[in-house]
Amino acid sequence: MSTFNYDKVCYRTEQQDESVALRNLKTGQIGYTFGCTMAGETVQVRLANGELDTWSRDECTEDISEPTS
């Protein structure tokens, strides 16, 4: 994910309380954002099974095929 898209996703997550759907490029998993760490350029996501994970900006992309809630 580009720095611009990362900043946009984090803004939506932290300022607008949106849960943005992301796809992990390595595993194909879908996660929904609930936080960002700007210093490390990571996003915290909740997976479909309820587990929490942290993905780096470089290993994920916004998944526009999934609805955001």
C-alpha positions in Angstrom: 0.0 0.0 0.0 1.4 3.4 -0.9 2.1 5.9 1.8 -0.8 8.1 0.6 -3.2 5.1 0.8 -1.9 4.2 4.2 -2.4 7.7 5.5 -5.9 7.7 4.0 -6.8 4.3 5.6 -5.4 5.4 9.0 -7.3 8.7 8.8 -10.6 6.9 8.1 -9.9 4.4 10.9 -8.8 6.8 13.6 -10.6 10.0 12.8 -13.8 8.8 11.3 -14.1 5.5 13.3 -14.4 3.4 10.2 -13.3 -0.2 10.0 -11.6 -0.4 6.6 -11.3 -3.8 4.8 -7.7 -4.7 4.0 -6.3 -7.8 2.2 -3.0 -9.3 3.2 -1.0 -9.7 0.0 1.0 -12.6 1.5 -1.8 -14.7 3.0 -4.9 -13.4 1.2 -6.6 -12.9 4.5 -9.1 -10.1 5.0 -8.9 -7.9 8.1 -10.8 -4.9 9.3 -8.8 -2.0 10.7 -9.1 -0.8 14.3 -5.8 1.1 14.7 -2.6 2.3 13.1 0.9 2.8 14.3 2.4 5.7 12.3 6.0 5.2 13.5 6.1 1.6 12.3 3.7 2.0 9.4 1.5 -0.8 10.6 -2.2 -1.4 10.9 -4.0 -3.4 13.5 -6.7 -5.6 12.1 -9.4 -7.9 13.3 -9.7 -11.1 11.2 -13.0 -12.8 10.3 -12.3 -15.4 13.0 -12.0 -12.7 15.7 -8.2 -12.9 16.0 -6.2 -9.7 16.1 -3.1 -9.2 13.9 -0.7 -6.4 12.9 0.2 -5.9 9.2 2.9 -3.7 7.8 1.9 -1.1 5.2 3.8 -3.0 2.5 2.0 -6.4 3.0 -1.6 -5.2 2.6 -3.9 -3.3 0.3 -7.4 -1.9 0.7 -9.9 -4.5 -0.3 -12.6 -2.6 -2.2 -14.6 -5.8 -2.9 -15.4 -6.1 0.8 -18.0 -3.7 2.4 -16.6 -1.5 5.2 -18.5 -1.1 8.4 
